[in-house]
């Protein structure tokens, strides 16, 4: 296994019609709205909307939203017409129903910005917003959220030789330890698969249960994949920051 090219894969099914924070950092905060995968053979939920709260380089704040069906992008409540490029925040259509969003996250240098690719797609005839982080250098090691807590931090991966009741693939012990000690270290078991969720042929360490928690097949070490539990990441709206691990400086948008 090559730890440089291997992804960590985990599930957060969450609850339908609930908002969750996926990235929270000093000057950027990203939430998603879940909707139920009804009439589907798959369980869980999908991302129906995404909201990005971004502090710009001139001390202001922008709210960027993408709704899946119909595919609509707004900046500060105004529908995007062409592109938006102001105060270090960029929203542009790169192809049909695909948008690139760049936010400075308190950094004025363009190369240090945080970039997303947001795509409106259909899954089982339901409108879904696919979220790809395409440049993560702008995230700090202390960032949080369901995704943000794993960006730009060291992760130790060792072969696991302990008891595991249903080994299907090679198993590894994964330890996450934030360098700034903003979160306690945690260790969990993951199985190495040859492909990621979207069937890309990239090695993937699958870990945790359907909510990013611990599994039943191992007693110790068996921490949750995410810090806390999934409901700790629930927020009250698309641009709200009211969750337990918030890192966004709310006075940026006062």
Secondary structure as the mmCIF struct_conf table of DSSP 4:
data_model
#
loop_
_struct_conf.conf_type_id
_struct_conf.id
_struct_conf.beg_label_comp_id
_struct_conf.beg_label_asym_id
_struct_conf.beg_label_seq_id
_struct_conf.end_label_comp_id
_struct_conf.end_label_asym_id
_struct_conf.end_label_seq_id
TURN_TY1_P TURN_TY1_P1 UNK A 3 UNK A 5
HELX_LH_PP_P HELX_LH_PP_P1 UNK A 6 UNK A 6
STRN STRN1 UNK A 7 UNK A 9
STRN STRN2 UNK A 12 UNK A 12
TURN_TY1_P TURN_TY1_P2 UNK A 16 UNK A 17
STRN STRN3 UNK A 19 UNK A 24
BEND BEND1 UNK A 26 UNK A 27
STRN STRN4 UNK A 28 UNK A 36
TURN_TY1_P TURN_TY1_P3 UNK A 38 UNK A 39
BEND BEND2 UNK A 41 UNK A 42
BEND BEND3 UNK A 44 UNK A 44
STRN STRN5 UNK A 45 UNK A 55
TURN_TY1_P TURN_TY1_P4 UNK A 57 UNK A 58
BEND BEND4 UNK A 59 UNK A 59
STRN STRN6 UNK A 61 UNK A 67
TURN_TY1_P TURN_TY1_P5 UNK A 68 UNK A 71
STRN STRN7 UNK A 72 UNK A 75
TURN_TY1_P TURN_TY1_P6 UNK A 76 UNK A 77
STRN STRN8 UNK A 78 UNK A 79
BEND BEND5 UNK A 81 UNK A 82
STRN STRN9 UNK A 83 UNK A 86
TURN_TY1_P TURN_TY1_P7 UNK A 87 UNK A 88
STRN STRN10 UNK A 89 UNK A 95
TURN_TY1_P TURN_TY1_P8 UNK A 96 UNK A 97
STRN STRN11 UNK A 98 UNK A 103
TURN_TY1_P TURN_TY1_P9 UNK A 105 UNK A 106
BEND BEND6 UNK A 109 UNK A 109
HELX_RH_3T_P HELX_RH_3T_P1 UNK A 110 UNK A 112
STRN STRN12 UNK A 114 UNK A 123
TURN_TY1_P TURN_TY1_P10 UNK A 124 UNK A 125
STRN STRN13 UNK A 126 UNK A 135
TURN_TY1_P TURN_TY1_P11 UNK A 137 UNK A 138
BEND BEND7 UNK A 139 UNK A 139
TURN_TY1_P TURN_TY1_P12 UNK A 141 UNK A 142
STRN STRN14 UNK A 144 UNK A 144
BEND BEND8 UNK A 145 UNK A 145
TURN_TY1_P TURN_TY1_P13 UNK A 146 UNK A 147
HELX_RH_3T_P HELX_RH_3T_P2 UNK A 148 UNK A 150
TURN_TY1_P TURN_TY1_P14 UNK A 151 UNK A 152
STRN STRN15 UNK A 155 UNK A 159
BEND BEND9 UNK A 162 UNK A 162
TURN_TY1_P TURN_TY1_P15 UNK A 165 UNK A 166
BEND BEND10 UNK A 169 UNK A 169
STRN STRN16 UNK A 171 UNK A 176
TURN_TY1_P TURN_TY1_P16 UNK A 179 UNK A 180
BEND BEND11 UNK A 182 UNK A 183
STRN STRN17 UNK A 186 UNK A 193
BEND BEND12 UNK A 194 UNK A 195
TURN_TY1_P TURN_TY1_P17 UNK A 197 UNK A 198
BEND BEND13 UNK A 201 UNK A 202
STRN STRN18 UNK A 204 UNK A 207
BEND BEND14 UNK A 208 UNK A 208
TURN_TY1_P TURN_TY1_P18 UNK A 210 UNK A 210
STRN STRN19 UNK A 211 UNK A 211
BEND BEND15 UNK A 212 UNK A 212
BEND BEND16 UNK A 216 UNK A 217
BEND BEND17 UNK A 220 UNK A 221
BEND BEND18 UNK A 225 UNK A 228
HELX_RH_3T_P HELX_RH_3T_P3 UNK A 230 UNK A 233
STRN STRN20 UNK A 234 UNK A 235
BEND BEND19 UNK A 236 UNK A 237
TURN_TY1_P TURN_TY1_P19 UNK A 238 UNK A 239
BEND BEND20 UNK A 243 UNK A 243
TURN_TY1_P TURN_TY1_P20 UNK A 244 UNK A 245
BEND BEND21 UNK A 248 UNK A 248
HELX_RH_3T_P HELX_RH_3T_P4 UNK A 250 UNK A 253
#
